Amino acid sequence: MKRVEAARKAVGDEIVLMVDANCALDLDTSLEFF
């Protein structure tokens, strides 16, 4: 969680953060959920 918190702090609240904690999805598949 510390890495996610650091990423959020770095990019701010206007950027959508998406995290695949299991590394199960490729970029195209993960974007289908967005």
N, C-alpha and C positions, 0 to 999 in steps of 0.2 A: 504494500500500500504506500510505502514511502516514495517509491518511484512514481506512482500515479500522482500522488500529492505534489511532488516536485514538478512533474510535467504540467499539471494544472496551474501551478503557480507561475511557471515559465511562459505558458501560452495565454493565460487569462481565461475569463469566463465566456468570451465570445466564440471560442473555437470548440467544436465538438470533439471530445476524446472518445475513442473506441478502443477497448482492450480485450484481446483474446488471450485470457490467462492460460488456456490449455494449448495454445498455438495450433489449433485444429483447423483453422480456416485460412484459405489464401485470400488475397486482397479482393478479388472479384466476388467471391462468395460472401465475405463479410460485408461488402457494400450492399448486397441484396437486403440485408437486415436494416440498413439505414434508410 
